[in-house]
């Protein structure tokens, strides 16, 4: 995730911020410009980037969920007839927001989804309905024990369902400990499940790529239910030799989704580190020149070949783990990348590069 600055006062602002804490200006992410902007409301009731002339400037409306439920901070182009932003349109089902705590949980889900959408567009991948084979949509549902309804997080032909309990920090940590997982986050769930989506989109339809997948990950035609049953009854004790995580060893589909998620972790974290390193301005440096320098650095990072990428990731993850240990905290990235795992990550990297539809 790159860094942003307020258009009005030039203070640093975060991707999730709905307003600048320094000057109070309303902030919104503009998908068409791919940036977080400070906005001012014009006499016509529309919003425009702060500091510019109203005439001739792109106009926006705030997403309906921005103004109605405070679960979004994105904008919609004024000419768009839709009330919802392009991220909120991907949400198919939400919980009953009249119940206690549901709005806060939905906010965490939508926040992670917006980061996912941002990262996927950074990678140039097909995402929206006119670009994909299956329309992508999300449902955030909760268990209803009294009705015998239990939500299973998963993916089905473009429909991703995530259990709302994942937004509960206590419940998520309990699940992580019960399942012996070293890492479990809301964003991690999104990145894993979108990996299943892209298997359907980028691997299954292409025979040559599917053959290469089977060579690395195994034959996905293996019975999925039986494979999961075997995994939960007796996990592979040698999983680390071939897989990024224990769960990745359960079935080739899960091996792909776990590897995809880790690739997204790598790319997003490296981008954040690069952007922060280049966002420190020299005294007297022109803000536009500094912004252009950051853009240039990001473009260079996107063009890295896999060997460069993995080398930078190993250095960065070691530094992050050391910083956390200095604070008495657990490692940020508690994983080891064996040679077979690196080969799988390279395959994901090559697939992403070959499938990008955006420069």
C-alpha positions in Angstrom: 0.0 0.0 0.0 1.4 3.3 -1.0 1.4 6.5 1.2 -0.9 9.4 0.6 -0.9 13.1 1.4 -3.7 15.6 1.9 -4.2 17.8 -1.1 -5.1 20.8 1.1 -2.4 20.7 3.8 0.1 18.1 2.5 -0.1 16.1 5.7 0.4 12.3 5.5 -2.9 10.4 5.5 -3.8 6.7 5.5 -5.7 4.8 2.9 -8.6 4.2 5.4 -8.9 7.8 6.6 -12.3 9.5 5.9 -10.8 12.9 6.9 -7.5 14.6 7.4 -6.7 14.8 11.1 -4.5 17.9 10.5 -6.9 20.2 8.5 -10.2 18.4 8.8 -10.8 18.0 5.0 -13.0 15.2 3.8 -11.0 12.4 2.2 -12.1 9.9 -0.3 -10.4 7.3 -2.6 -11.0 8.1 -6.3 -10.8 4.8 -8.2 -10.6 6.5 -11.6 -7.5 8.5 -10.4 -6.3 5.7 -8.1 -5.5 8.0 -5.3 -6.8 9.2 -1.9 -7.8 12.9 -2.3 -8.9 15.7 -0.1 -12.3 16.9 -1.3 -14.4 20.1 -1.1 -18.1 20.3 -1.7 -19.2 22.6 -4.5 -22.3 24.7 -4.8 -23.8 22.0 -7.0 -23.6 19.5 -4.1 -20.8 17.5 -5.8 -17.3 16.9 -4.5 -14.1 18.0 -6.2 -10.4 17.8 -5.3 -9.5 20.5 -2.8 -7.5 23.5 -4.0 -8.5 23.4 -7.7 -10.9 25.4 -9.8 -14.4 23.9 -9.8 -14.9 24.5 -13.6 -13.6 21.6 -15.6 -12.6 19.5 -12.7 -13.9 15.9 -12.3 -16.9 15.8 -9.9 -17.8 13.0 -7.5 -20.4 11.8 -5.0 -19.5 10.0 -1.9 -20.4 6.3 -1.8 -23.8 5.6 -0.3 -22.1 3.5 2.4 -19.8 6.4 3.2 -22.8 8.6 4.1 -25.3 6.0 5.4 -23.3 3.4 7.4 -19.8 4.9 7.7 -18.3 1.7 6.3 -16.6 3.1 3.3 -14.4 6.1 2.3 -14.5 5.8 -1.5 -16.2 8.1 -4.1 -18.3 7.6 -7.2 -17.9 9.6 -10.4 -20.7 12.1 -10.7 -21.7 10.7 -14.1 -22.1 7.1 -12.7 -25.7 6.3 -12.0 -24.7 3.8 -9.2 -25.0 4.9 -5.6 -22.2 2.5 -4.5 -18.5 2.7 -5.2 -16.8 0.0 -7.3 -15.7 -1.8 -4.1 -19.0 -1.8 -2.3 -20.8 -3.1 -5.5 -18.8 -6.3 -5.1 -20.6 -7.0 -1.7 -23.6 -9.4 -2.2 -24.8 -10.0 1.3 -24.2 -8.3 4.7 -25.4 -8.9 8.2 -28.3 -7.2 9.9 -26.7 -3.9 10.9 -29.4 -3.2 13.4 -27.9 -5.8 15.7 -25.1 -4.8 18.1 -21.6 -4.9 16.8 -22.5 -5.8 13.2 -21.6 -2.4 11.7 -18.2 -2.5 13.3 -17.6 -6.0 12.0 -18.8 -5.1 8.5 -16.4 -2.1 8.5 -13.5 -4.4 9.2 -14.6 -6.7 6.3 -15.1 -3.8 3.9 -11.8 -2.2 4.9 -9.9 -5.4 4.1 -11.8 -5.8 0.8 -10.9 -2.3 -0.2 -7.2 -3.1 0.4 -7.6 -6.3 -1.6 -9.2 -4.4 -4.5 -6.4 -1.8 -4.4 -3.7 -4.5 -4.4 -5.3 -6.4 -7.3 -5.6 -3.3 -9.4 -1.9 -2.5 -8.6 -1.1 -5.9 -10.0 -3.2 -5.0 -13.1 -5.4 -8.1 -12.7 -9.0 -8.5 -14.1 -11.4 -7.9 -11.3 -14.7 -6.4 -12.3 -17.6 -8.1 -14.1 -16.8 -7.0 -17.7 -13.2 -8.3 -17.2 -13.7 -11.8 -15.7 -15.2 -15.1 -16.6 -17.2 -15.3 -13.4 -18.6 -12.2 -11.7 -16.8 -11.6 -8.4 -19.0 -11.0 -5.3 -18.6 -11.2 -1.5 -21.0 -12.3 1.3 -20.2 -11.6 4.9 -22.5 -13.9 7.0 -22.7 -15.0 10.6 -23.4 -18.3 12.3 -27.1 -18.7 13.5 -26.9 -21.6 15.9 -30.6 -21.4 16.8 -31.5 -21.9 13.1 -28.8 -24.5 12.5 -27.0 -22.2 10.1 -23.2 -22.4 10.1 -21.1 -20.2 7.8 -18.1 -21.8 6.0 -15.6 -19.4 4.6 -14.9 -20.3 1.0 -15.2 -19.6 -2.7 -17.7 -20.9 -5.2 -17.5 -19.8 -8.9 -16.7 -16.2 -8.1 -18.8 -16.0 -4.9 -16.6 -15.5 -1.8 -18.2 -16.0 1.6 -16.4 -15.0 4.8 -17.6 -15.7 8.3 -18.3 -12.5 10.1 -16.7 -13.9 13.2 -13.3 -13.4 11.6 -13.8 -9.7 12.3 -13.9 -10.5 16.0 -10.3 -10.3 17.3 -10.9 -12.7 20.2 -12.7 -15.3 18.1 -10.1 -15.1 15.3 -7.2 -15.7 17.8 -9.1 -18.6 19.3 -9.6 -20.1 15.9 -5.9 -19.5 15.1 -4.8 -21.3 18.2 -7.2 -24.2 17.8 -6.0 -24.8 14.3 -2.3 -24.3 15.1 -1.9 -21.4 12.6 1.0 -19.0 12.9 -0.9 -16.3 11.0 -4.6 -15.5 10.6 -6.0 -12.1 9.7 -9.1 -10.7 7.9 -7.0 -9.5 5.0 -5.3 -12.9 4.9 -8.6 -14.6 4.4 -9.4 -12.2 1.5 -6.1 -12.9 -0.2 -6.5 -16.7 0.2 -10.0 -16.8 -1.1 -9.3 -14.5 -4.1 -6.6 -17.0 -4.9 -9.3 -19.6 -5.5 -11.1 -17.1 -7.7 -8.0 -16.6 -9.8 -7.4 -20.3 -10.2 -10.7 -20.5 -12.0 -9.9 -17.4 -14.0 -6.3 -17.8 -14.9 -5.3 -21.5 -14.5 -8.3 -23.7 -15.3 -9.1 -22.2 -18.7 -5.5 -22.5 -20.1 -4.3 -26.0 -20.8 -0.6 -25.2 -20.8 -0.8 -23.3 -17.6 -2.9 -26.0 -16.0 -0.3 -28.6 -16.9 2.4 -26.5 -15.3 0.2 -26.1 -12.2 -0.2 -29.8 -11.8 3.5 -30.4 -12.1 4.2 -28.0 -9.2 1.1 -28.3 -7.0 -0.3 -31.7 -7.8 -3.5 -32.9 -9.5 -6.5 -30.9 -8.4 -8.8 -33.7 -9.6 -8.0 -35.5 -6.4 -11.2 -35.8 -4.3 -11.3 -32.5 -2.4 -13.5 -33.6 0.6 -11.4 -36.8 1.1 -8.2 -34.7 1.0 -9.4 -32.3 3.6 -10.7 -35.1 5.8 -7.3 -36.8 5.6 -5.5 -33.5 6.3 -7.5 -32.8 9.5 -7.2 -36.3 10.8 -3.4 -36.6 10.1 -1.6 -33.6 8.7 1.5 -34.3 6.6 4.4 -34.0 9.1 6.8 -33.1 6.3 4.6 -30.3 4.9 7.4 -27.7 5.2 9.5 -29.4 2.6 7.1 -28.7 -0.2 4.4 -26.2 1.1 4.2 -22.7 2.4 1.9 -23.7 5.3 0.3 -26.8 6.8 -3.0 -26.1 5.1 -1.3 -25.7 1.7 -0.5 -29.5 2.0 -4.2 -30.5 2.2 -5.0 -30.3 -1.6 -3.5 -28.7 -4.7 -6.3 -26.0 -4.7 -5.3 -25.0 -1.1 -1.6 -25.1 -2.0 -2.3 -22.6 -4.8 -4.5 -20.3 -2.7 -2.1 -20.2 0.2 0.8 -19.5 -2.2 -1.2 -16.8 -3.9 -2.0 -15.2 -0.6 1.7 -15.1 0.4 2.6 -13.6 -3.0 0.1 -10.8 -2.3 1.6 -10.4 1.2 5.0 -10.0 -0.3 4.0 -7.5 -3.1 1.9 -5.3 -0.8 4.5 -5.2 2.0 7.4 -4.4 -0.4 5.4 -1.6 -2.0 4.7 -0.1 1.4 8.3 -0.3 2.4 9.4 1.2 -0.9 6.9 4.0 -0.8 7.7 5.0 2.8 11.4 5.0 2.0 10.8 7.4 -1.0 8.2 9.5 0.7 10.6 11.3 3.0 11.2 14.7 1.3 14.5 16.5 1.2 14.4 20.1 2.5 13.1 22.4 -0.1 12.1 19.6 -2.4 9.1 20.3 -4.6 6.1 18.2 -3.5 5.3 17.3 -7.1 8.8 16.2 -7.7 8.7 14.1 -4.6 5.4 12.5 -5.7 6.9 11.8 -9.1 9.9 10.2 -7.5 7.6 7.9 -5.5 5.7 7.0 -8.6 8.9 6.1 -10.4 10.0 3.9 -7.5 6.7 2.1 -7.5 6.9 1.5 -11.3 10.4 0.0 -10.8 9.1 -2.3 -8.1 6.3 -3.6 -10.3 8.9 -4.4 -13.0 11.0 -6.6 -10.7 11.8 -10.1 -11.9 11.1 -12.9 -9.5 14.7 -13.3 -8.3 14.9 -9.6 -7.4 11.5 -9.8 -5.7 12.3 -12.8 -3.5 15.7 -11.4 -2.5 14.0 -8.1 -1.4 11.4 -10.0 0.4 13.8 -12.2 2.4 15.7 -9.1 3.5 12.5 -7.2 4.4 10.8 -10.0 6.2 14.0 -10.7 8.3 14.1 -7.0 9.2 10.4 -6.9 10.1 10.7 -10.0 12.3 13.8 -8.5 14.0 11.8 -5.3 14.7 9.0 -7.2 16.2 11.3 -9.3 18.4 12.8 -6.0 19.6 9.4 -5.1 20.9 8.8 -8.5 22.5 6.2 -9.4 19.8 5.8 -12.5 17.6 7.3 -12.6 14.1 5.4 -10.7 11.4 6.2 -13.4 8.9 6.7 -16.7 10.7 7.3 -18.8 7.5 10.2 -20.5 5.8 10.4 -20.6 2.0 11.9 -23.9 0.8 13.1 -24.2 -2.8 9.8 -26.0 -3.9 7.8 -23.1 -2.3 9.9 -20.5 -4.2 9.2 -22.4 -7.4 5.5 -22.2 -6.7 5.8 -18.5 -5.8 7.6 -17.9 -9.1 4.7 -19.6 -10.9 2.3 -17.3 -9.3 4.5 -14.3 -10.2 4.7 -15.4 -13.8 0.9 -16.0 -14.0 0.2 -12.5 -12.6 2.6 -10.9 -15.0 1.2 -12.8 -18.0 -2.4 -12.1 -17.0 -2.3 -8.4 -16.2 -4.7 -6.3 -18.2 -3.6 -3.0 -16.9 -0.2 -1.4 -17.4 
